[in-house]
Amino acid sequence: MRLFTDSSPHIRSTHSTSRIMLDVAVALLPALAVGILILGLRALWVVLLCLGTAVVTEGLCSAVLLRRSSLRDGSAIVTGLLLGMTLPHTVPFWLAAAGSAFAIVISKVLCGGLGQNVFNPALSARALMVLLCPSGMVAYFAPGSDIVTAATPLHHMVRPELPAESLWDLFVGRCSGSIGELSTLALLLGGGYLMWRKVISWRIPTAFLGTVAVLTLLFYKTEDSLLWAACQLCSGGLMLAAFFMATDYASSPVTPKGQLLYGVGCGILTVLLRYHGLFPEGITYAILLMNAAAWWIDRHTAPRRFGDVKEAT
């Protein structure tokens, strides 16, 4: 019998990077379509600007650093698409372009390229944009109105009170907010598609959403605890973050137990920041904090290896 030796990894997947990125982009299309339908064409221009800036920036970085172009893997497209969908459609164009360039240069290229980033590039850029130009990140239009308002459903719940919109309106997307966070239904369809395609596991989204549901159900702030928890789940960028941001391969744990622990941590921090933070939406910083802890979680949740022999001391 012939024995073959080869270097690891010995178990390989047929999923290429470009295929994974294509699946993510396809999964985002329903939520993007709802955002454009509700908010208008300016939402499309913001997303296209972020996407185009990310692609151009990555191409320029590859040329300057004399590296092989990485545009074919599609990661720049997904980064720009995700960033654009986390922004309000009223964001200044210059700010959207600057944020997209930052996401590629600082959070990705300078970290060593695809798969080497410690923090999610799109969320890193959004966090910086909120800190440097908060006024450009909180202006929203109510659906069917030309009046600028900052009263998103989460702003109502900070007071605390239930949103002015019904739960059904929040579920289908008839509310104000960022471009890609409006429709819970569209995001659930996209997340289900990613799990069906085996691009992401169920562990992180389930642990994330389940933790937020349990905590907001236990620590409710209105008379109706069930409605309060349901509105928390359907408001803000929770669904977008749970399926598309927290599951980023490079910045999340790889062990099964680690993914569950990571999702629970994201949920706890999200509720804490929503209840006690400076901004009504705490998801961005919750995930970034858990990104920093991902390596520690992997280290302490690695499965035990059998058959190892300890060295004699």
Phi and psi in degrees as a GROMACS rama.xvg file:
@    title "Ramachandran Plot"
@    xaxis  label "Phi"
@    yaxis  label "Psi"
@TYPE xy
-87.5819  135.906  ARG-2
-107.386  132.488  LEU-3
-106.847  134.802  PHE-4
-114.577  142.932  THR-5
-154.578  158.964  ASP-6
-80.8908  156.596  SER-7
-70.2464  158.466  SER-8
-80.9182  144.176  PRO-9
-91.8866  -19.1857  HIS-10
-108.947  116.394  ILE-11
-117.332  151.022  ARG-12
-103.697  151.403  SER-13
-83.5286  -2.55567  THR-14
-77.6653  115.269  HIS-15
-87.4925  162.33  SER-16
-60.9534  -42.9162  THR-17
-64.2745  -36.1909  SER-18
-67.9742  -40.5123  ARG-19
-62.5568  -44.8766  ILE-20
-65.3886  -36.3895  MET-21
-64.2035  -42.2344  LEU-22
-62.7764  -40.6419  ASP-23
-63.9569  -43.3674  VAL-24
-62.9562  -41.9367  ALA-25
-64.0162  -40.8602  VAL-26
-65.2126  -26.8167  ALA-27
-80.8676  -16.7389  LEU-28
-60.8952  -42.4972  LEU-29
-58.6096  -44.7249  PRO-30
-66.3401  -38.0476  ALA-31
-65.3835  -41.4653  LEU-32
-61.7063  -41.8011  ALA-33
-64.4211  -42.1617  VAL-34
-60.109  -42.9089  GLY-35
-68.048  -40.5565  ILE-36
-63.0695  -41.3503  LEU-37
-80.6273  -41.172  ILE-38
-98.7099  -17.7624  LEU-39
102.816  -179.606  GLY-40
-68.0729  -22.9784  LEU-41
-62.5165  -30.1959  ARG-42
-61.8727  -39.8089  ALA-43
-64.5524  -42.7387  LEU-44
-64.2742  -38.291  TRP-45
-62.4382  -46.5543  VAL-46
-65.1354  -43.8143  VAL-47
-64.3118  -35.8585  LEU-48
-65.0082  -45.6186  LEU-49
-61.9741  -43.5888  CYS-50
-63.931  -48.245  LEU-51
-64.3705  -40.6392  GLY-52
-63.6645  -40.6514  THR-53
-63.0764  -43.5138  ALA-54
-65.6663  -46.9833  VAL-55
-63.5935  -42.8987  VAL-56
-63.0053  -42.9579  THR-57
-65.4931  -39.556  GLU-58
-63.2112  -41.9885  GLY-59
-65.7897  -40.6375  LEU-60
-63.4605  -40.616  CYS-61
-63.1769  -39.9128  SER-62
-68.6911  -43.8312  ALA-63
-66.8342  -40.3439  VAL-64
-86.1587  2.83903  LEU-65
56.7557  40.5112  LEU-66
-103.901  159.29  ARG-67
-65.9345  135.331  ARG-68
-58.5539  132.31  SER-69
-105.573  15.5157  SER-70
-67.8188  -26.7988  LEU-71
-66.9388  -23.5747  ARG-72
-74.3758  -14.2849  ASP-73
80.7185  2.17404  GLY-74
-66.6686  -35.3533  SER-75
-65.5521  -37.367  ALA-76
-63.016  -45.1547  ILE-77
-67.1706  -40.1796  VAL-78
-60.7252  -47.2421  THR-79
-64.8611  -39.3433  GLY-80
-64.7593  -45.6455  LEU-81
-64.6356  -43.9073  LEU-82
-61.5556  -47.1484  LEU-83
-58.4464  -35.8674  GLY-84
-77.733  -13.3457  MET-85
-90.3867  -2.03433  THR-86
-100.513  151.877  LEU-87
-70.7208  149.117  PRO-88
-72.527  -7.6148  HIS-89
-91.0148  0.627123  THR-90
-59.7499  139.118  VAL-91
-58.3462  140.946  PRO-92
-60.7573  -39.034  PHE-93
-63.7177  -35.8192  TRP-94
-69.9991  -39.5414  LEU-95
-63.0224  -42.751  ALA-96
-66.5746  -42.2206  ALA-97
-64.2956  -41.5341  ALA-98
-63.6891  -39.9884  GLY-99
-66.7837  -40.5786  SER-100
-64.1272  -40.9363  ALA-101
-61.287  -41.8178  PHE-102
-58.3487  -35.8364  ALA-103
-83.4174  -48.8064  ILE-104
-71.672  -54.2078  VAL-105
-81.4273  -49.5619  ILE-106
-82.252  -15.8707  SER-107
-122.514  -62.2725  LYS-108
-63.2049  -48.9929  VAL-109
-71.4537  -13.9094  LEU-110
-85.9847  -5.80587  CYS-111
117.442  -2.53519  GLY-112
107.422  -171.189  GLY-113
-57.9762  129.188  LEU-114
88.3928  -6.23344  GLY-115
-103.684  -6.39651  GLN-116
-73.839  135.859  ASN-117
-79.3013  -37.0478  VAL-118
-113.155  151.199  PHE-119
-61.4545  122.297  ASN-120
-60.204  -44.0729  PRO-121
-64.3159  -43.1293  ALA-122
-71.0858  -33.9803  LEU-123
-60.6144  -44.6797  SER-124
-65.4869  -42.0378  ALA-125
-63.9452  -40.5008  ARG-126
-61.0201  -42.7551  ALA-127
-65.3212  -40.3484  LEU-128
-63.349  -39.6538  MET-129
-65.6871  -39.4609  VAL-130
-71.8196  -39.0336  LEU-131
-85.5741  -32.0935  LEU-132
-142.27  68.4666  CYS-133
-63.9599  -31.6931  PRO-134
-65.5818  -29.5532  SER-135
-81.026  -6.60982  GLY-136
-110.635  2.74437  MET-137
-125.132  11.6094  VAL-138
-94.6889  120.934  ALA-139
-128.424  154.024  TYR-140
-103.944  133.68  PHE-141
-70.5533  141.002  ALA-142
-54.6976  131.804  PRO-143
78.5835  13.2089  GLY-144
-133.805  152.809  SER-145
-101.6  9.73802  ASP-146
-93.3224  129.003  ILE-147
-75.6647  133.806  VAL-148
-143.204  154.385  THR-149
-109.123  8.17686  ALA-150
-88.2477  75.7885  ALA-151
-79.5823  167.875  THR-152
-53.1469  -37.5918  PRO-153
-67.7073  -33.0569  LEU-154
-63.8083  -37.0567  HIS-155
-63.5524  -41.8121  HIS-156
-74.8917  -16.5072  MET-157
-70.688  -24.3557  VAL-158
-63.1468  -40.4865  ARG-159
-100.647  142.862  PRO-160
-160.026  161.773  GLU-161
-70.4826  150.814  LEU-162
-60.2613  156.307  PRO-163
-68.0747  -28.3824  ALA-164
-78.7455  153.154  GLU-165
-75.2087  164.382  SER-166
-61.4918  -36.3077  LEU-167
-64.4485  -40.7012  TRP-168
-62.0505  -41.013  ASP-169
-65.0961  -36.8035  LEU-170
-68.3121  -40.7676  PHE-171
-91.9083  -18.7302  VAL-172
112.636  12.2715  GLY-173
-86.5642  70.0658  ARG-174
-157.849  172.08  CYS-175
-90.6822  157.354  SER-176
156.884  -170.292  GLY-177
-71.3917  165.536  SER-178
-58.7457  -44.815  ILE-179
-98.6371  3.6409  GLY-180
-105.609  2.33636  GLU-181
-68.7563  -50.3348  LEU-182
-100.406  110.914  SER-183
-63.0755  -39.3342  THR-184
-59.9603  -47.1067  LEU-185
-64.2188  -37.9895  ALA-186
-71.5532  -35.8965  LEU-187
-64.361  -38.6819  LEU-188
-63.3622  -43.4052  LEU-189
-65.7782  -42.1173  GLY-190
-65.1966  -40.0331  GLY-191
-62.3019  -37.7968  GLY-192
-62.3524  -42.8781  TYR-193
-64.8194  -38.4847  LEU-194
-70.7346  -36.6935  MET-195
-64.1021  -37.5243  TRP-196
-81.3972  -1.35591  ARG-197
61.61  30.1181  LYS-198
-78.6525  -38.1883  VAL-199
-125.757  160.319  ILE-200
-92.7116  161.341  SER-201
-75.2494  -15.5929  TRP-202
-64.8378  -53.1084  ARG-203
-65.2983  -51.2695  ILE-204
-59.6477  -41.733  PRO-205
-65.4488  -45.6037  THR-206
-65.3566  -39.4727  ALA-207
-63.3953  -58.5582  PHE-208
-65.8487  -39.0159  LEU-209
-63.7148  -40.2989  GLY-210
-64.8403  -44.1583  THR-211
-62.2531  -41.2754  VAL-212
-62.2727  -46.5023  ALA-213
-65.7869  -46.0826  VAL-214
-66.616  -42.4237  LEU-215
-72.5921  -24.2195  THR-216
-73.9727  -37.5793  LEU-217
-77.1168  -39.4189  LEU-218
-112.692  62.3225  PHE-219
-81.8322  159.267  TYR-220
-122.262  6.73296  LYS-221
-129.215  178.991  THR-222
-68.7294  -32.351  GLU-223
-99.7614  101.609  ASP-224
-68.1887  -39.8277  SER-225
-64.6491  -43.8547  LEU-226
-67.3927  -37.5  LEU-227
-60.8644  -47.2432  TRP-228
-64.8835  -41.3352  ALA-229
-64.3251  -39.5935  ALA-230
-68.2527  -34.8126  CYS-231
-63.2624  -40.8042  GLN-232
-67.8772  -34.9532  LEU-233
-94.4036  2.43069  CYS-234
-109.211  153.963  SER-235
67.8827  -157.553  GLY-236
-97.8596  25.9856  GLY-237
-61.1284  -49.5031  LEU-238
-65.8962  -41.9033  MET-239
-61.2177  -42.0585  LEU-240
-69.8691  -42.1621  ALA-241
-64.262  -38.5099  ALA-242
-94.7305  -28.8897  PHE-243
-116.896  -25.072  PHE-244
-100.863  -51.9948  MET-245
-66.7923  -21.233  ALA-246
-91.1262  7.91684  THR-247
-54.7709  124.773  ASP-248
-56.4242  -46.0907  TYR-249
-72.0424  -28.9732  ALA-250
-111.497  12.3306  SER-251
-126.098  158.781  SER-252
-64.7325  160.068  PRO-253
-109.424  -17.5289  VAL-254
-80.8053  146.112  THR-255
-56.9219  -48.2192  PRO-256
-64.2291  -37.9222  LYS-257
-63.6682  -38.815  GLY-258
-64.8095  -39.3738  GLN-259
-65.5761  -44.9497  LEU-260
-63.5478  -40.541  LEU-261
-62.4719  -45.1394  TYR-262
-63.0648  -40.6789  GLY-263
-63.3246  -42.4644  VAL-264
-62.0743  -41.8419  GLY-265
-61.0385  -41.4305  CYS-266
-66.3505  -43.8058  GLY-267
-62.5074  -47.0176  ILE-268
-65.526  -36.0824  LEU-269
-61.8155  -46.5164  THR-270
-65.5752  -42.4365  VAL-271
-61.3366  -44.0993  LEU-272
-71.9245  -34.0405  LEU-273
-67.8963  -36.691  ARG-274
-81.7271  -34.3365  TYR-275
-127.19  0.85873  HIS-276
-84.0736  171.15  GLY-277
-70.7585  -36.8477  LEU-278
-104.435  149.69  PHE-279
-66.9644  -25.7635  PRO-280
-102.984  115.689  GLU-281
-105.427  7.0481  GLY-282
-68.2997  -41.1533  ILE-283
-55.0392  -51.7277  THR-284
-76.1946  -28.1411  TYR-285
-62.1626  -46.8733  ALA-286
-69.5658  -39.5958  ILE-287
-63.2598  -39.1666  LEU-288
-64.4455  -40.7121  LEU-289
-71.8648  -29.804  MET-290
-56.4565  -42.2003  ASN-291
-65.934  -25.2625  ALA-292
-96.1264  -1.17758  ALA-293
-61.1129  -41.1734  ALA-294
-63.6769  -39.4366  TRP-295
-66.7301  -39.9229  TRP-296
-63.7561  -45.3207  ILE-297
-59.8406  -41.7583  ASP-298
-63.4143  -36.7279  ARG-299
-98.4591  1.35002  HIS-300
-122.135  11.355  THR-301
-64.7998  138.278  ALA-302
-64.4037  147.712  PRO-303
-70.1589  134.049  ARG-304
-93.1853  124.422  ARG-305
-94.9783  145.61  PHE-306
99.3886  -7.42481  GLY-307
-74.6183  143.379  ASP-308
-110.2  122.64  VAL-309
-71.4642  139.808  LYS-310
-70.0522  142.069  GLU-311
-69.6425  139.089  ALA-312
